[in-house]
Amino acid sequence: MFDTRSALGAAAIAAALACAGPASAETAGAVETLRVNNRSGFTLVQMFASPVTDEYWGDDVLGDFVVPSGRHASITIRNVTQCNYDMLMVFDDGDVLTEVVDVCNTETYTIKP
């Protein structure tokens, strides 16, 4: 379904529809909410988010939830101190997609095939 290497090299495949959060990348302790639209054709079963400078992934931000294709979920990222986050998404067919998302200036992120 997805080629992770292509996804890493590409700019965000989802459009930043509106500027919701603070413009500064150094907003200590900010809380950002991101609406994730799944248009992939597959169920999103896990999603991890961490600052691009972090070496490790945090917890699954979806928790016990999954996001079927055609549906959406709102995720909250706390203690945001920089805007660019690595997102790792795992789908029910086993495919994985990684993407960098500016969580400060993106309200909606759409996963496309």
N, C-alpha and C positions, 0 to 999 in steps of 0.2 A: 504494500500500500504506500508507504512513505520511505524515502531514502534519507536516513538520518544525516548523512554527510551533506546532501544538498540542502537540507533544512538548516544545518548549522551555518552554512555559507550564505544563506539568503537573509535578507532583511526580514523583518516581521511580515509573515504572509497575511496576517490579519490587519485590517485597517484600524487605525486609531480614530475612532468616531468622534471623540470629544475630549477636551482637556478637563479632566475632573479634579485632579489632585494638584498639589503644590508643584511649581515649576522647578524648584530647587532640588538637586540630587542629594543634598545634604540635610534633609528634613529629619532630624533625630526623633526616633520613636513614633513616626507617623503610622497611621493605619490606612491601608489602601484596599479598596474593594474592586474586584474585576469580574465582570460578567463574561462567562465562557460559553460561547455558542458552539455546539458540536454539529458540524455539517460534513463530517468525515465519511459517513456511510457505515461507521462502526461505533460500538459503544465504548466510551471513555471509561476505563475502570480504575485508573489511578492517575494522579497528577501531583507532581512535586515542584516546588518553587524555592529557589535560593538565590541570594545575590550573586552576580557573576563573579565576584571575587572569592566566594566561598568554595572550599574544596569538596564539601560533602552536601548531599541532598538532605533536606529536612523530612518531616513527616508528610504523608499523603494528605494534601489539602482537601481532598474530597471526603476523607474519613470513610464512613460506611456506605457512602452514596456512589452511584455510577451515573453517567450522563449518556443516555441513548442518543443516537444520531437524530437530529431534528429538535433536540431539547437544549436547555441551557442550565447553568448553575452559577451561582454567585460565590466567589471565594474571597476570603479576607486574609490579607497579609499584614501581620502586625510587626511593629518595631522596624519599620522601613527606614534605613539610613542612607540608601542609595536607590536610584530608580530602576536601573537595569537588572532584571532578574532572569536567570535561566529557568525555563520551564521544561519539565520532562513529562510527557504524556504517554500512557500505556493503554493500548486498545485491546478489546476482547479477542482479536485475531492474533495477538502477540506482537504486533508492530509497535514501534516506539518512535515518537517524534520529539525532537528537542528544538527549542526556539528561544530567542532572547526577546523579552517584552519589557517595555518601559512602563512599569506599573504606576508611576506617578501621573503619566499623561495619557493613559489608555483606560477608557471605561469599559470597552467591549473588545474581546478577543475572539475571533472566529476561526475555528479549525476547519480547513477545507481539504478536500481530497487532493 
